[in-house]
Amino acid sequence: MSLAKTWYTVEEAESKFGVPKTLVLKWVEEGLVRCEPGGGKVVSVNGDDLELKMEEYVKKG
């Protein structure tokens, strides 16, 4: 079990991973990044999914 934080608000994810909020939300919409919805919006996103997506994104770019 990891002791590191694995769920981030979209704003925290944007800051930590250096990815625009719009791209994070696009990945959520496409089902590539898990999220916790609440009140009709994305409350938090999974950091492990974002790390994997970032690795893929960097390799392509």
C-alpha positions in Angstrom: 0.0 0.0 0.0 1.3 3.4 -1.0 1.5 6.1 1.6 1.7 8.8 -1.0 -1.3 10.9 -1.9 -3.0 9.4 -5.0 -6.1 11.6 -5.4 -5.8 15.3 -6.3 -8.2 18.1 -7.1 -8.0 19.1 -10.7 -6.2 22.3 -9.6 -3.7 20.3 -7.6 -3.1 17.9 -10.5 -2.6 20.9 -12.9 0.1 22.3 -10.6 1.8 19.0 -9.6 1.9 17.5 -13.1 2.2 20.7 -15.2 -0.8 19.7 -17.3 -3.5 22.2 -18.2 -6.8 21.7 -16.4 -8.6 21.3 -19.8 -6.3 18.4 -20.8 -6.8 16.6 -17.4 -10.6 17.0 -17.8 -10.4 15.7 -21.4 -8.6 12.6 -20.2 -11.3 12.1 -17.6 -14.0 12.5 -20.2 -12.2 9.9 -22.4 -12.1 7.5 -19.5 -8.3 7.5 -19.4 -8.1 9.0 -15.9 -10.4 7.9 -13.0 -12.2 10.6 -11.1 -14.4 11.1 -8.1 -17.4 13.2 -9.2 -19.5 15.3 -7.0 -22.2 17.9 -7.5 -22.1 17.5 -11.3 -18.3 18.1 -11.6 -15.0 16.4 -11.2 -14.0 16.6 -7.5 -10.7 14.7 -7.7 -8.6 12.8 -10.2 -6.4 9.7 -9.7 -2.7 10.6 -9.5 -1.5 7.1 -10.6 -3.6 7.4 -13.8 -2.2 10.8 -14.4 1.4 9.7 -14.0 0.9 6.9 -16.5 -0.8 9.3 -19.0 2.0 11.8 -18.5 4.6 9.2 -19.4 2.7 8.3 -22.6 2.1 12.0 -23.4 5.8 12.9 -22.9 7.0 10.0 -25.1 4.7 11.1 -27.9 5.7 14.8 -27.7 
